[in-house]
Amino acid sequence: MVKKNKSERSQDFKADMQTIKKEDVKKLQETFSQFFGKSSDEMRKHSSRLKNKIYLFGFAAIIFFVVVFYLTKRVNFVGM
């Protein structure tokens, strides 16, 4: 086995962007189907659950910050 220098290796390399893109799409679809499910009904159910959880936690976070902000403005600490 003969080692090639860096310029020789870069001249030999020809990226097949179409093949790389197809592999990336395939991997993305596999990951997506593992997370949301394979059938469209399953995907709808899981995605709506995820959306509802995001809305619920976002609403809870906003309420928490509003309460903390209100309490810090209204409560007077003695000696501070």
N, C-alpha and C positions, 0 to 999 in steps of 0.2 A: 504494500500500500504506500503510495507516494503522497506526501502532504502537498497541498496546493497553497499558494500564498493567497492573501485576501483578495487581490484584484482578479485572480483567476476564478476563485469561487464565486465572486459577484457576477462575473461574465457568464458563468454556467447557469446561474439561477434565473429562471423565468417563472414568475408567479402567474398561475392560472387563476385570475380573480373570479371567474365564473364558478369554478369548482370550490374555491374558498367561500364564496358567498352562499353556495348551496349547502355546504357543510354547516355554516353558521346558522342558516335558517332551520336546518334539520335539528341542530342542538337546541335552538330556541324553542321550537315546537315541542320537542321532548320535555324540556323543562316546564313549559307552559302546561302541557297535558298532565304532568305529574302533580302540579300545584292545583290546577282547576278541574281536572278530570278530562276524560276523552270525549264524551258525548256533549252535544250543545246544551241539553237540558241541565246536565251536571255543571257545566261552565256557568250558565246563568245563575243557578242556585248558589254556587260558591262565590261568584263575583258579587252578587247582591248582598250576601252575608258580609263579605269583606268591606264593601262600600258602607253598609250600615254600621259596622264596627268603627270604621274611620270617622264617620259622622258623630257617633256616640262619644268616642274618646276626644274628638275635637271640641265638641260641645262641653264635655266635662272639664277639659283643660281651660276653656274660656271662662266658665263659671268659677273655677278655682282661682284664676288670676284676678277676676273682678272682685271676688270676696277678699283676697289678700290685699289688693290695692285699696279697697274700701276701708278695711280694718287699719291699714297703715296710715291712712289719712285721718281717720276718725279717732283712733285711740291715742290718748296722750300718755306718754310714759313719764312717770315722776322721776325727776332728777336727770333727764336726758335733754 
